[in-house]
Amino acid sequence: MAAGALAVLGSLSACGGGGADGTGSASAPASSSSVASVASPSTATSAQMSTAPAAASTAPSPARPPAGGRCHTSELRASVGRDDPGAGQENFPVVLTNVSERTCTVRGYPGIAFLDASGRQLGPDPRREPASGPVTVTLAPGRSAWAGLTFSRPEVSGAKAATPTTLVVTPPDERDPLRVPWTGGKVPVAGNASSVRLTVLAPGTGP
Protein backbone atom coordinates (compact mmCIF):
# COMPACT_ATOMS: atom_id res chain seq x y z
CA MET A 1 0.00 0.00 0.00
CA ALA A 2 2.87 2.43 0.67
CA ALA A 3 4.37 1.73 -2.72
CA GLY A 4 1.01 2.39 -4.42
CA ALA A 5 0.60 5.78 -2.69
CA LEU A 6 4.03 6.95 -3.87
CA ALA A 7 3.18 5.99 -7.43
CA VAL A 8 0.01 8.11 -7.35
CA LEU A 9 1.88 11.16 -5.97
CA GLY A 10 4.52 10.90 -8.73
CA SER A 11 1.85 10.79 -11.40
CA LEU A 12 0.16 13.97 -10.08
CA SER A 13 3.51 15.93 -10.04
CA ALA A 14 4.18 15.05 -13.69
CA CYS A 15 0.78 16.44 -14.91
CA GLY A 16 0.84 19.85 -13.04
CA GLY A 17 3.45 21.79 -15.10
CA GLY A 18 5.04 23.21 -11.91
CA GLY A 19 4.14 26.84 -11.08
CA ALA A 20 6.89 28.93 -9.52
CA ASP A 21 4.81 29.53 -6.37
CA GLY A 22 4.44 25.83 -5.85
CA THR A 23 0.66 25.98 -6.19
CA GLY A 24 0.65 23.74 -9.17
CA SER A 25 -1.28 26.18 -11.44
CA ALA A 26 0.11 26.37 -15.00
CA SER A 27 -0.07 29.26 -17.50
CA ALA A 28 -1.41 28.39 -20.94
CA PRO A 29 0.97 29.18 -23.82
CA ALA A 30 -0.02 32.29 -25.89
CA SER A 31 -1.41 31.42 -29.31
CA SER A 32 -0.47 33.33 -32.49
CA SER A 33 -4.04 34.60 -32.87
CA SER A 34 -3.86 36.58 -29.60
CA VAL A 35 -0.94 38.84 -30.74
CA ALA A 36 -2.22 42.36 -31.64
CA SER A 37 -1.51 43.35 -35.24
CA VAL A 38 -0.22 46.97 -34.71
CA ALA A 39 1.93 48.82 -37.27
CA SER A 40 5.26 50.12 -36.10
CA PRO A 41 5.66 53.94 -35.67
CA SER A 42 7.95 54.19 -38.68
CA THR A 43 5.46 52.35 -40.88
CA ALA A 44 2.58 54.65 -39.78
CA THR A 45 4.62 57.76 -40.46
CA SER A 46 5.48 56.54 -43.96
CA ALA A 47 1.82 55.89 -44.68
CA GLN A 48 0.83 59.39 -43.57
CA MET A 49 3.54 61.00 -45.69
CA SER A 50 2.51 59.06 -48.78
CA THR A 51 -1.09 60.25 -48.52
CA ALA A 52 -0.35 63.91 -47.63
CA PRO A 53 -0.85 66.41 -50.50
CA ALA A 54 2.35 67.62 -52.16
CA ALA A 55 3.36 71.19 -51.26
CA ALA A 56 3.85 73.75 -54.01
CA SER A 57 7.44 73.64 -55.23
CA THR A 58 7.65 77.15 -56.70
CA ALA A 59 6.46 80.58 -55.58
CA PRO A 60 4.35 82.67 -58.00
CA SER A 61 6.43 84.98 -60.21
CA PRO A 62 6.02 88.76 -59.64
CA ALA A 63 3.65 90.56 -61.99
CA ARG A 64 5.20 92.64 -64.77
CA PRO A 65 4.03 96.13 -65.73
CA PRO A 66 1.24 95.95 -68.31
CA ALA A 67 2.33 96.44 -71.90
CA GLY A 68 0.68 98.92 -74.25
CA GLY A 69 -0.02 101.75 -71.79
CA ARG A 70 1.20 105.33 -72.14
CA CYS A 71 4.96 105.88 -72.05
CA HIS A 72 6.02 107.78 -68.93
CA THR A 73 8.85 110.28 -68.81
CA SER A 74 11.08 107.90 -66.82
CA GLU A 75 10.78 105.35 -69.65
CA LEU A 76 11.91 107.70 -72.42
CA ARG A 77 15.07 109.42 -73.61
CA ALA A 78 14.91 112.64 -75.64
CA SER A 79 17.36 113.71 -78.34
CA VAL A 80 17.58 116.14 -81.25
CA GLY A 81 18.45 114.73 -84.66
CA ARG A 82 20.49 116.27 -87.45
CA ASP A 83 19.27 119.49 -89.06
CA ASP A 84 17.76 119.13 -92.53
CA PRO A 85 17.77 122.75 -93.79
CA GLY A 86 15.89 123.94 -96.84
CA ALA A 87 14.23 127.01 -98.35
CA GLY A 88 15.49 129.38 -95.63
CA GLN A 89 14.28 127.06 -92.87
CA GLU A 90 15.82 124.85 -90.19
CA ASN A 91 14.23 121.45 -89.64
CA PHE A 92 15.15 119.35 -86.60
CA PRO A 93 13.61 116.02 -85.56
CA VAL A 94 12.94 115.81 -81.82
CA VAL A 95 13.17 112.13 -80.95
CA LEU A 96 11.69 110.15 -78.04
CA THR A 97 13.16 106.66 -77.54
CA ASN A 98 11.73 103.94 -75.32
CA VAL A 99 14.50 102.93 -72.90
CA SER A 100 12.29 100.75 -70.68
CA GLU A 101 11.78 96.98 -70.79
CA ARG A 102 8.11 97.15 -71.77
CA THR A 103 6.15 98.24 -74.85
CA CYS A 104 4.34 101.57 -74.44
CA THR A 105 2.68 104.24 -76.60
CA VAL A 106 2.92 107.96 -77.38
CA ARG A 107 0.32 110.09 -79.14
CA GLY A 108 0.10 113.71 -80.20
CA TYR A 109 2.50 116.59 -79.62
CA PRO A 110 5.37 116.73 -77.13
CA GLY A 111 5.84 119.89 -75.10
CA ILE A 112 8.79 121.97 -76.34
CA ALA A 113 10.58 125.01 -74.88
CA PHE A 114 13.96 126.72 -75.41
CA LEU A 115 15.90 127.78 -72.30
CA ASP A 116 18.92 130.04 -71.88
CA ALA A 117 21.82 129.37 -69.51
CA SER A 118 19.89 130.78 -66.54
CA GLY A 119 16.90 128.48 -67.18
CA ARG A 120 14.69 131.26 -68.59
CA GLN A 121 12.41 130.37 -71.50
CA LEU A 122 13.28 132.00 -74.82
CA GLY A 123 10.31 132.88 -77.02
CA PRO A 124 6.80 131.46 -76.90
CA ASP A 125 5.88 127.81 -77.07
CA PRO A 126 6.07 126.36 -80.59
CA ARG A 127 2.92 126.53 -82.70
CA ARG A 128 1.36 123.15 -83.37
CA GLU A 129 0.97 122.24 -87.02
CA PRO A 130 -2.51 120.83 -87.70
CA ALA A 131 -1.56 119.43 -91.10
CA SER A 132 -1.92 115.83 -89.92
CA GLY A 133 -3.95 114.39 -87.06
CA PRO A 134 -2.30 112.61 -84.12
CA VAL A 135 -1.76 108.87 -84.30
CA THR A 136 -0.91 106.39 -81.56
CA VAL A 137 2.69 105.26 -81.96
CA THR A 138 3.56 101.96 -80.30
CA LEU A 139 7.14 101.84 -79.04
CA ALA A 140 8.71 98.49 -78.31
CA PRO A 141 11.86 98.67 -76.16
CA GLY A 142 14.52 100.56 -78.10
CA ARG A 143 12.09 102.03 -80.67
CA SER A 144 11.56 105.76 -81.31
CA ALA A 145 9.06 108.39 -82.39
CA TRP A 146 9.86 111.88 -83.69
CA ALA A 147 8.23 115.29 -84.06
CA GLY A 148 9.42 117.93 -86.53
CA LEU A 149 10.69 121.26 -85.11
CA THR A 150 10.80 123.91 -87.85
CA PHE A 151 11.58 127.66 -87.93
CA SER A 152 12.78 130.29 -90.38
CA ARG A 153 16.41 131.33 -90.19
CA PRO A 154 16.59 134.60 -88.24
CA GLU A 155 19.16 136.07 -90.63
CA VAL A 156 16.71 135.49 -93.48
CA SER A 157 13.45 136.48 -91.76
CA GLY A 158 14.85 139.39 -89.77
CA ALA A 159 13.33 138.07 -86.53
CA LYS A 160 14.95 138.75 -83.19
CA ALA A 161 17.11 135.75 -82.31
CA ALA A 162 18.69 134.14 -79.27
CA THR A 163 20.88 131.11 -78.72
CA PRO A 164 19.40 128.55 -76.31
CA THR A 165 21.51 126.19 -74.26
CA THR A 166 18.78 123.64 -73.50
CA LEU A 167 15.72 122.19 -75.20
CA VAL A 168 13.04 120.99 -72.76
CA VAL A 169 10.92 118.12 -74.08
CA THR A 170 7.82 116.90 -72.23
CA PRO A 171 6.29 113.64 -73.51
CA PRO A 172 2.55 113.75 -74.34
CA ASP A 173 0.25 113.68 -71.30
CA GLU A 174 3.22 113.79 -68.90
CA ARG A 175 4.27 116.51 -66.44
CA ASP A 176 7.95 115.70 -65.92
CA PRO A 177 10.21 117.04 -68.71
CA LEU A 178 13.41 115.78 -70.31
CA ARG A 179 16.32 118.15 -70.99
CA VAL A 180 18.53 118.02 -74.07
CA PRO A 181 21.56 120.24 -74.81
CA TRP A 182 20.74 122.51 -77.75
CA THR A 183 23.48 122.76 -80.38
CA GLY A 184 21.37 124.04 -83.27
CA GLY A 185 22.43 127.68 -83.00
CA LYS A 186 20.18 130.73 -82.98
CA VAL A 187 16.38 130.48 -82.94
CA PRO A 188 13.78 133.22 -83.54
CA VAL A 189 12.22 134.50 -80.33
CA ALA A 190 10.35 137.67 -81.39
CA GLY A 191 9.46 139.86 -84.35
CA ASN A 192 8.58 138.96 -87.91
CA ALA A 193 8.38 135.27 -88.82
CA SER A 194 9.41 134.32 -85.34
CA SER A 195 7.12 131.32 -85.05
CA VAL A 196 8.58 127.92 -84.27
CA ARG A 197 6.38 125.10 -85.58
CA LEU A 198 5.93 121.56 -84.30
CA THR A 199 4.38 118.46 -85.88
CA VAL A 200 2.76 115.43 -84.22
CA LEU A 201 4.81 112.41 -83.24
CA ALA A 202 5.35 109.78 -85.93
CA PRO A 203 7.20 106.44 -85.90
CA GLY A 204 10.96 106.48 -86.44
CA THR A 205 13.74 109.00 -85.89
CA GLY A 206 13.06 111.44 -88.72
CA PRO A 207 11.69 111.95 -92.23
C-alpha positions as CSV (number, residue, x, y, z in Angstrom):
1,M,0.0,0.0,0.0
2,A,2.9,2.4,0.7
3,A,4.4,1.7,-2.7
4,G,1.0,2.4,-4.4
5,A,0.6,5.8,-2.7
6,L,4.0,6.9,-3.9
7,A,3.2,6.0,-7.4
8,V,0.0,8.1,-7.4
9,L,1.9,11.2,-6.0
10,G,4.5,10.9,-8.7
11,S,1.8,10.8,-11.4
12,L,0.2,14.0,-10.1
13,S,3.5,15.9,-10.0
14,A,4.2,15.0,-13.7
15,C,0.8,16.4,-14.9
16,G,0.8,19.8,-13.0
17,G,3.5,21.8,-15.1
18,G,5.0,23.2,-11.9
19,G,4.1,26.8,-11.1
20,A,6.9,28.9,-9.5
21,D,4.8,29.5,-6.4
22,G,4.4,25.8,-5.9
23,T,0.7,26.0,-6.2
24,G,0.7,23.7,-9.2
25,S,-1.3,26.2,-11.4
26,A,0.1,26.4,-15.0
27,S,-0.1,29.3,-17.5
28,A,-1.4,28.4,-20.9
29,P,1.0,29.2,-23.8
30,A,0.0,32.3,-25.9
31,S,-1.4,31.4,-29.3
32,S,-0.5,33.3,-32.5
33,S,-4.0,34.6,-32.9
34,S,-3.9,36.6,-29.6
35,V,-0.9,38.8,-30.7
36,A,-2.2,42.4,-31.6
37,S,-1.5,43.3,-35.2
38,V,-0.2,47.0,-34.7
39,A,1.9,48.8,-37.3
40,S,5.3,50.1,-36.1
41,P,5.7,53.9,-35.7
42,S,8.0,54.2,-38.7
43,T,5.5,52.4,-40.9
44,A,2.6,54.7,-39.8
45,T,4.6,57.8,-40.5
46,S,5.5,56.5,-44.0
47,A,1.8,55.9,-44.7
48,Q,0.8,59.4,-43.6
49,M,3.5,61.0,-45.7
50,S,2.5,59.1,-48.8
51,T,-1.1,60.3,-48.5
52,A,-0.3,63.9,-47.6
53,P,-0.8,66.4,-50.5
54,A,2.3,67.6,-52.2
55,A,3.4,71.2,-51.3
56,A,3.9,73.8,-54.0
57,S,7.4,73.6,-55.2
58,T,7.6,77.1,-56.7
59,A,6.5,80.6,-55.6
60,P,4.3,82.7,-58.0
61,S,6.4,85.0,-60.2
62,P,6.0,88.8,-59.6
63,A,3.6,90.6,-62.0
64,R,5.2,92.6,-64.8
65,P,4.0,96.1,-65.7
66,P,1.2,95.9,-68.3
67,A,2.3,96.4,-71.9
68,G,0.7,98.9,-74.3
69,G,0.0,101.8,-71.8
70,R,1.2,105.3,-72.1
71,C,5.0,105.9,-72.0
72,H,6.0,107.8,-68.9
73,T,8.8,110.3,-68.8
74,S,11.1,107.9,-66.8
75,E,10.8,105.3,-69.6
76,L,11.9,107.7,-72.4
77,R,15.1,109.4,-73.6
78,A,14.9,112.6,-75.6
79,S,17.4,113.7,-78.3
80,V,17.6,116.1,-81.3
81,G,18.4,114.7,-84.7
82,R,20.5,116.3,-87.4
83,D,19.3,119.5,-89.1
84,D,17.8,119.1,-92.5
85,P,17.8,122.7,-93.8
86,G,15.9,123.9,-96.8
87,A,14.2,127.0,-98.4
88,G,15.5,129.4,-95.6
89,Q,14.3,127.1,-92.9
90,E,15.8,124.9,-90.2
91,N,14.2,121.4,-89.6
92,F,15.2,119.4,-86.6
93,P,13.6,116.0,-85.6
94,V,12.9,115.8,-81.8
95,V,13.2,112.1,-80.9
96,L,11.7,110.2,-78.0
97,T,13.2,106.7,-77.5
98,N,11.7,103.9,-75.3
99,V,14.5,102.9,-72.9
100,S,12.3,100.7,-70.7
101,E,11.8,97.0,-70.8
102,R,8.1,97.1,-71.8
103,T,6.2,98.2,-74.9
104,C,4.3,101.6,-74.4
105,T,2.7,104.2,-76.6
106,V,2.9,108.0,-77.4
107,R,0.3,110.1,-79.1
108,G,0.1,113.7,-80.2
109,Y,2.5,116.6,-79.6
110,P,5.4,116.7,-77.1
111,G,5.8,119.9,-75.1
112,I,8.8,122.0,-76.3
113,A,10.6,125.0,-74.9
114,F,14.0,126.7,-75.4
115,L,15.9,127.8,-72.3
116,D,18.9,130.0,-71.9
117,A,21.8,129.4,-69.5
118,S,19.9,130.8,-66.5
119,G,16.9,128.5,-67.2
120,R,14.7,131.3,-68.6
121,Q,12.4,130.4,-71.5
122,L,13.3,132.0,-74.8
123,G,10.3,132.9,-77.0
124,P,6.8,131.5,-76.9
125,D,5.9,127.8,-77.1
126,P,6.1,126.4,-80.6
127,R,2.9,126.5,-82.7
128,R,1.4,123.2,-83.4
129,E,1.0,122.2,-87.0
130,P,-2.5,120.8,-87.7
131,A,-1.6,119.4,-91.1
132,S,-1.9,115.8,-89.9
133,G,-3.9,114.4,-87.1
134,P,-2.3,112.6,-84.1
135,V,-1.8,108.9,-84.3
136,T,-0.9,106.4,-81.6
137,V,2.7,105.3,-82.0
138,T,3.6,102.0,-80.3
139,L,7.1,101.8,-79.0
140,A,8.7,98.5,-78.3
141,P,11.9,98.7,-76.2
142,G,14.5,100.6,-78.1
143,R,12.1,102.0,-80.7
144,S,11.6,105.8,-81.3
145,A,9.1,108.4,-82.4
146,W,9.9,111.9,-83.7
147,A,8.2,115.3,-84.1
148,G,9.4,117.9,-86.5
149,L,10.7,121.3,-85.1
150,T,10.8,123.9,-87.9
151,F,11.6,127.7,-87.9
152,S,12.8,130.3,-90.4
153,R,16.4,131.3,-90.2
154,P,16.6,134.6,-88.2
155,E,19.2,136.1,-90.6
156,V,16.7,135.5,-93.5
157,S,13.4,136.5,-91.8
158,G,14.8,139.4,-89.8
159,A,13.3,138.1,-86.5
160,K,15.0,138.8,-83.2
161,A,17.1,135.7,-82.3
162,A,18.7,134.1,-79.3
163,T,20.9,131.1,-78.7
164,P,19.4,128.5,-76.3
165,T,21.5,126.2,-74.3
166,T,18.8,123.6,-73.5
167,L,15.7,122.2,-75.2
168,V,13.0,121.0,-72.8
169,V,10.9,118.1,-74.1
170,T,7.8,116.9,-72.2
171,P,6.3,113.6,-73.5
172,P,2.6,113.7,-74.3
173,D,0.2,113.7,-71.3
174,E,3.2,113.8,-68.9
175,R,4.3,116.5,-66.4
176,D,8.0,115.7,-65.9
177,P,10.2,117.0,-68.7
178,L,13.4,115.8,-70.3
179,R,16.3,118.2,-71.0
180,V,18.5,118.0,-74.1
181,P,21.6,120.2,-74.8
182,W,20.7,122.5,-77.7
183,T,23.5,122.8,-80.4
184,G,21.4,124.0,-83.3
185,G,22.4,127.7,-83.0
186,K,20.2,130.7,-83.0
187,V,16.4,130.5,-82.9
188,P,13.8,133.2,-83.5
189,V,12.2,134.5,-80.3
190,A,10.3,137.7,-81.4
191,G,9.5,139.9,-84.3
192,N,8.6,139.0,-87.9
193,A,8.4,135.3,-88.8
194,S,9.4,134.3,-85.3
195,S,7.1,131.3,-85.1
196,V,8.6,127.9,-84.3
197,R,6.4,125.1,-85.6
198,L,5.9,121.6,-84.3
199,T,4.4,118.5,-85.9
200,V,2.8,115.4,-84.2
201,L,4.8,112.4,-83.2
202,A,5.4,109.8,-85.9
203,P,7.2,106.4,-85.9
204,G,11.0,106.5,-86.4
205,T,13.7,109.0,-85.9
206,G,13.1,111.4,-88.7
207,P,11.7,111.9,-92.2
